[in-house]
Structure formats: C-alpha cells, structure tokens
Amino acid sequence: MLDTFSQIAIFLFGITSIFLLGRKNKWGMVAGLAAQPFWFITTYLHEQWWLFLVTILYTGVWISGIRTWFAVKDAAP
C-alpha cells in the first residue's frame, strides 16, 4: 500500500515538476523536491541501493535548483 501511494506521488509530483520547469516556473523545483521522499521510500522497499544513491544525488540537485531560483538575488544593477 505504501509503495503504491509512493509511486502515485512520484508520478504526480514528477509530471507537475516537468510541466512547471518547461514553462520556466521556479515552483517546478519545489515539486521535484517534494517527490524525493517518495523515491526514497520506493527504492528502500525494493532494495534498489544504487537507485537509492541516485535519489540522494537528485535531492542535492533539487536543493541547488531551489537555492538558485529562490535565494539568489539578481546581480544585475
């Protein structure tokens, strides 16, 4: 049951993320990061350890993207 819920959440957050980022909307980064806990659950339940490692790396990339889009101020005068 938890696995099914996680995969549905991955689908919904993933599609939302791609859609928003395709429109250059910064909230796509947040949607992508929101999917990560469900990736961790799914990869753990299926003992996919290399994919679990990839999920850790993806989480870092999403966090970096959020920093870039939300926290960094425009340096132009």
Backbone as CSV, one residue per row, in Angstrom:
resi,resn,N_x,N_y,N_z,CA_x,CA_y,CA_z,C_x,C_y,C_z
1,MET,0.818,-1.196,0.000,0.000,0.000,0.000,0.867,1.267,0.000
2,LEU,1.893,1.281,0.862,2.797,2.432,0.923,3.532,2.603,-0.402
3,ASP,3.924,1.482,-1.005,4.629,1.536,-2.279,3.730,2.107,-3.375
4,THR,2.490,1.684,-3.411,1.550,2.198,-4.419,1.335,3.689,-4.237
5,PHE,1.122,4.112,-3.005,0.952,5.537,-2.718,2.190,6.329,-3.144
6,SER,3.370,5.798,-2.840,4.616,6.472,-3.202,4.757,6.614,-4.716
7,GLN,4.417,5.574,-5.446,4.546,5.640,-6.903,3.547,6.604,-7.516
8,ILE,2.362,6.700,-6.945,1.386,7.698,-7.419,1.912,9.107,-7.152
9,ALA,2.479,9.319,-5.961,3.040,10.626,-5.615,4.215,10.977,-6.525
10,ILE,5.066,10.003,-6.827,6.186,10.239,-7.747,5.657,10.680,-9.107
11,PHE,4.637,9.993,-9.584,4.036,10.350,-10.870,3.489,11.778,-10.849
12,LEU,2.695,12.103,-9.838,2.062,13.425,-9.783,3.074,14.555,-9.611
13,PHE,3.991,14.395,-8.677,4.999,15.435,-8.472,5.958,15.527,-9.654
14,GLY,6.289,14.385,-10.244,7.202,14.381,-11.391,6.616,15.087,-12.598
15,ILE,5.382,14.770,-12.937,4.724,15.418,-14.081,4.552,16.913,-13.819
16,THR,4.156,17.255,-12.594,3.999,18.669,-12.239,5.324,19.406,-12.360
17,SER,6.390,18.784,-11.875,7.715,19.397,-11.939,8.143,19.653,-13.384
18,ILE,8.009,18.654,-14.214,8.409,18.801,-15.617,7.570,19.865,-16.315
19,PHE,6.271,19.855,-16.062,5.375,20.834,-16.674,5.774,22.257,-16.274
20,LEU,5.970,22.474,-14.970,6.308,23.816,-14.499,7.684,24.261,-14.977
21,LEU,8.665,23.382,-14.921,10.007,23.757,-15.374,10.033,24.025,-16.870
22,GLY,9.210,23.313,-17.612,9.103,23.565,-19.046,8.564,24.948,-19.350
23,ARG,7.846,25.503,-18.405,7.309,26.859,-18.543,8.155,27.887,-17.778
24,LYS,9.347,27.462,-17.366,10.302,28.304,-16.642,9.705,28.857,-15.347
25,ASN,8.938,28.006,-14.673,8.324,28.363,-13.399,9.146,27.733,-12.276
26,LYS,9.625,28.569,-11.361,10.510,28.092,-10.297,9.855,27.083,-9.361
27,TRP,8.550,27.025,-9.305,7.874,26.079,-8.422,8.046,24.642,-8.890
28,GLY,8.509,24.463,-10.110,8.823,23.123,-10.589,9.927,22.481,-9.767
29,MET,10.863,23.288,-9.294,11.933,22.776,-8.434,11.366,22.254,-7.117
30,VAL,10.405,22.960,-6.580,9.782,22.552,-5.324,9.007,21.248,-5.525
31,ALA,8.289,21.141,-6.632,7.548,19.908,-6.926,8.513,18.728,-7.072
32,GLY,9.639,18.961,-7.726,10.642,17.901,-7.873,11.198,17.451,-6.533
33,LEU,11.481,18.414,-5.671,11.988,18.074,-4.337,10.919,17.358,-3.512
34,ALA,9.667,17.733,-3.693,8.568,17.094,-2.950,8.431,15.612,-3.299
35,ALA,8.877,15.227,-4.482,8.803,13.821,-4.894,9.882,12.967,-4.237
36,GLN,10.944,13.581,-3.772,12.098,12.824,-3.289,11.807,11.879,-2.123
37,PRO,11.033,12.278,-1.119,10.762,11.308,-0.043,10.104,10.023,-0.564
38,PHE,9.282,10.170,-1.571,8.601,9.001,-2.131,9.560,8.134,-2.937
39,TRP,10.557,8.766,-3.569,11.613,7.992,-4.230,12.403,7.205,-3.193
40,PHE,12.724,7.840,-2.065,13.455,7.143,-1.008,12.665,5.929,-0.515
41,ILE,11.381,6.107,-0.280,10.536,5.008,0.194,10.537,3.857,-0.814
42,THR,10.288,4.177,-2.074,10.188,3.143,-3.105,11.510,2.400,-3.297
43,THR,12.602,3.136,-3.380,13.891,2.470,-3.595,14.289,1.641,-2.376
44,TYR,13.934,2.105,-1.196,14.229,1.338,0.016,13.404,0.049,0.065
45,LEU,12.115,0.161,-0.193,11.240,-1.012,-0.137,11.645,-2.091,-1.139
46,HIS,12.180,-1.662,-2.292,12.576,-2.615,-3.327,14.066,-2.951,-3.273
47,GLU,14.730,-2.424,-2.250,16.157,-2.658,-2.046,16.983,-2.343,-3.301
48,GLN,16.676,-1.234,-3.914,17.404,-0.765,-5.096,18.448,0.250,-4.614
49,TRP,19.552,-0.269,-4.116,20.510,0.568,-3.407,21.224,1.570,-4.304
50,TRP,21.517,1.210,-5.533,22.162,2.171,-6.439,21.191,3.286,-6.797
51,LEU,19.939,2.940,-6.985,18.934,3.967,-7.264,18.689,4.822,-6.020
52,PHE,18.812,4.218,-4.852,18.727,4.979,-3.602,19.832,6.040,-3.565
53,LEU,21.044,5.641,-3.966,22.157,6.592,-4.034,21.872,7.697,-5.048
54,VAL,21.338,7.331,-6.197,20.986,8.327,-7.214,19.948,9.302,-6.656
55,THR,19.019,8.794,-5.864,17.999,9.643,-5.256,18.624,10.669,-4.321
56,ILE,19.645,10.264,-3.580,20.367,11.212,-2.727,20.977,12.318,-3.581
57,LEU,21.587,11.944,-4.688,22.205,12.933,-5.574,21.156,13.859,-6.194
58,TYR,20.050,13.289,-6.633,18.967,14.102,-7.195,18.440,15.095,-6.161
59,THR,18.335,14.667,-4.925,17.863,15.564,-3.873,18.788,16.774,-3.759
60,GLY,20.085,16.540,-3.829,21.041,17.648,-3.809,20.867,18.584,-4.988
61,VAL,20.582,18.034,-6.146,20.376,18.858,-7.337,19.104,19.700,-7.196
62,TRP,18.031,19.094,-6.691,16.788,19.860,-6.478,17.021,20.990,-5.481
63,ILE,17.744,20.713,-4.402,18.028,21.745,-3.403,18.859,22.865,-4.021
64,SER,19.840,22.502,-4.827,20.651,23.503,-5.513,19.796,24.359,-6.443
65,GLY,18.886,23.732,-7.158,17.988,24.470,-8.044,17.092,25.426,-7.282
66,ILE,16.603,24.983,-6.146,15.751,25.860,-5.324,16.552,27.048,-4.831
67,ARG,17.793,26.805,-4.401,18.649,27.921,-3.980,18.835,28.923,-5.112
68,THR,19.091,28.408,-6.299,19.324,29.273,-7.450,18.084,30.096,-7.782
69,TRP,16.941,29.446,-7.819,15.714,30.126,-8.247,15.088,31.000,-7.171
70,PHE,15.249,30.649,-5.891,14.566,31.372,-4.830,15.468,32.273,-4.008
71,ALA,16.672,31.810,-3.677,17.508,32.508,-2.709,18.490,33.501,-3.337
72,VAL,18.954,33.210,-4.524,19.965,34.054,-5.143,19.303,35.280,-5.765
73,LYS,19.767,36.442,-5.350,19.237,37.692,-5.885,19.902,38.004,-7.221
74,ASP,19.199,38.709,-8.062,19.726,39.117,-9.360,20.896,40.077,-9.136
75,ALA,22.052,39.744,-9.720,23.263,40.555,-9.538,23.307,41.756,-10.477
76,ALA,22.382,41.840,-11.402,22.379,42.957,-12.357,21.996,44.259,-11.638
77,PRO,22.599,45.364,-12.062,22.310,46.672,-11.415,20.917,47.168,-11.701
